Amino acid sequence: MSLDDLDEEIQNSYAGFDDELTLSLDRETRNELALLEAALEPDETDELVRRAIHMLFQRTVDTGKLDFQLRSSYDVTYDEYLSGMTFEEMTGADQYPSMDDERRYQF
């Protein structure tokens, strides 16, 4: 897969999200959400879910897990996604033909 594939998949996922999501919560998640709501007193519970998504995203980026997953699936990193081009495209390394190591030093 490539940067274009990743971009297309993100756009498709984004288009599939409505302003509201319906999700099911298990018992442990309900308990944790109730405790957080009581302690943090947000204006609405949705705010806690938004914060949780932001925190998960930031942690995934900071630990390098996002880059690992993107490299495994799409052969790009988060920085490459943000810039819209791969490292090879940035440095011009994809402009040169590959070297034939067997014939490299033959005249």
HELIX and SHEET records of a PDB file:
HELIX    1   1 LEU A    3  GLY A   16  1                                  14    
HELIX    2   2 ARG A   27  LEU A   40  1                                  14    
HELIX    3   3 THR A   45  ASP A   62  1                                  18    
HELIX    4   4 LYS A   65  TYR A   74  1                                  10    
HELIX    5   5 TYR A   78  SER A   83  1                                   6    
HELIX    6   6 PHE A   87  THR A   91  1                                   5    
HELIX    7   7 ALA A   93  GLN A   95  5                                   3    
END                                                                             
